Amino acid sequence: MAAHSACDFGGGKAEKLALAKYRQVIWQGRVMKTQFTNEELRHQGRCPLTPEEIGLLLKALGFNNDTRLYLASHKYAYRHLHFSFTWQYAQCNGMYG
C-alpha cells in the first residue's frame, strides 16, 4: 500500500530510495513526479495511516490496551512507529514478511 502511494513515511533516506526504485518498476514511468508535496497529500488524506496513527484512531474509537491486535508489515518499515503502536497495545502480535 505504501509503495503504491506517493507519500513519504519518515523512514529515512534508505526507505525513500527503496520506495522510489519500487515505484519506478510499478508505475513504469507513467508517473515520474507527483504534483503534490508529501505534506499536501497527507493533509488531503491521500496517504495510508502510519501504525502510530492507527493506534490513536483505535483509542479514539474506544478500544483499550487489552484489545488483541495483529499487525502485518514489512520488517523494516516504520520501525520507530511500530514501537509506539505496540507500546499502546501490549496484546499486539506482529507478523513481518
C-alpha positions in Angstrom: 0.0 0.0 0.0 2.7 2.4 1.0 4.7 1.8 -2.2 1.7 2.5 -4.4 1.2 6.0 -2.9 3.4 9.0 -3.5 3.7 9.5 0.2 6.8 9.7 2.4 6.7 7.7 5.6 9.6 9.1 7.6 11.8 6.0 7.2 14.9 8.0 6.2 17.0 8.2 3.1 17.2 4.4 2.6 13.5 4.0 2.7 13.0 6.8 0.3 15.4 5.3 -2.2 13.9 1.8 -1.9 10.3 3.2 -2.4 11.5 5.3 -5.4 13.1 2.3 -7.0 10.0 0.1 -6.4 7.6 2.8 -7.6 9.6 3.2 -10.8 9.1 -0.5 -11.6 5.4 -0.5 -10.6 4.5 2.8 -12.3 6.8 2.1 -15.3 7.4 5.8 -16.0 3.8 6.7 -16.1 4.0 9.0 -13.1 7.5 10.3 -12.5 6.7 13.3 -10.3 3.7 13.9 -8.2 2.2 17.4 -8.4 1.7 17.5 -4.6 4.1 17.5 -1.8 4.1 14.9 0.9 2.5 17.4 3.4 -0.3 18.2 0.9 -1.0 14.6 0.2 -1.2 13.8 4.0 -3.4 16.9 4.7 -5.8 15.7 1.9 -6.0 12.2 3.5 -4.4 10.6 0.5 -1.7 8.7 2.5 -2.2 5.4 4.3 -2.2 5.8 8.1 1.0 5.0 10.0 0.9 2.4 12.8 1.0 5.3 15.3 -2.0 7.0 13.7 -3.9 3.7 13.7 -3.2 3.3 17.4 -4.6 6.8 18.1 -7.6 6.0 15.9 -8.3 2.8 17.8 -8.0 4.6 21.1 -10.5 7.3 19.9 -12.9 4.5 18.9 -12.8 3.1 22.4 -10.5 0.1 22.0 -8.5 -0.3 25.2 -4.9 -1.7 25.8 -6.2 -5.2 26.3 -7.5 -5.5 22.8 -5.7 -8.2 20.8 -4.4 -6.9 17.5 -2.5 -8.4 14.7 -0.1 -6.2 12.7 1.3 -7.3 9.3 4.1 -5.2 7.9 7.5 -5.4 6.2 10.1 -5.9 8.9 11.9 -2.6 8.5 9.1 -0.2 7.6 8.2 2.3 10.4 10.3 0.6 13.0 10.2 3.6 15.3 6.4 3.8 14.9 5.9 0.1 15.5 7.4 0.5 18.9 4.9 3.3 19.7 2.0 1.2 18.4 3.0 -2.0 20.3 3.6 0.1 23.4 0.0 1.3 23.3 -1.4 -2.2 22.6 0.5 -4.8 24.6 -1.5 -7.6 23.0 -0.2 -6.8 19.5 1.2 -9.7 17.7 3.4 -8.8 14.7 3.9 -10.7 11.5 6.7 -9.4 9.4 7.4 -10.6 5.9 
